[in-house]
Amino acid sequence: MTTFTLHTEETAPEGSQPTIKQAKAAFAESPATIEGYLTLMGIFGKSDFSPTEQQVVLMTNNRLNECHYCMAAHTGIAKQSGVPDDVIEAVRSGRPIQDAKLDALRVFTEQVFHTRGNVTGEQVDAFIDAGYTKANVLEVVLGTALKVISNYTNHIAETPVDKPFEAFAWSASEVVNA
């Protein structure tokens, strides 16, 4: 299994450093909140999801929460992680993803979000039938919780998009069914 290094602001790849600095600035008012966010981010990184699947969960929540900052940042992160452009654009716009399994993940993430976790047995079964596991069901909840912290904090703090991610600016008007 591939392991990932847990970086500090100083050891993170150059492309990630602005995001870490911006997150620290947005969360600076509450050490407990930044610790919770960073802890959940580390735990979500240990999920069974691939980097592409992680970004589908996170970016779907960014779109649903209309977080312009996180959508721009995660677009850059997704591109750095090798997520295919068609997947990124589908999630940003709220359109189906061509890959059926990834689209099942997008749909289930939306269902968890819209129902506040009150998904039906049929929705869980459809997600599992698409090739996911019971653990993945709960990992979608974990990713959603992570995004509540960061999306809501960025809304309240009115976090501006930093320079490295300006090229990936996003607004809710890009969503197909806005």
Secondary structure as UniProt FT lines:
FT   TURN            9..11
FT   TURN            14..16
FT   HELIX           17..27
FT   TURN            28..29
FT   HELIX           31..45
FT   HELIX           51..64
FT   TURN            65..66
FT   HELIX           68..80
FT   TURN            81..82
FT   HELIX           85..93
FT   HELIX           100..115
FT   TURN            116..117
FT   HELIX           121..129
FT   TURN            130..131
FT   HELIX           134..157
FT   HELIX           163..168
FT   HELIX           172..174
FT   TURN            176..177
//
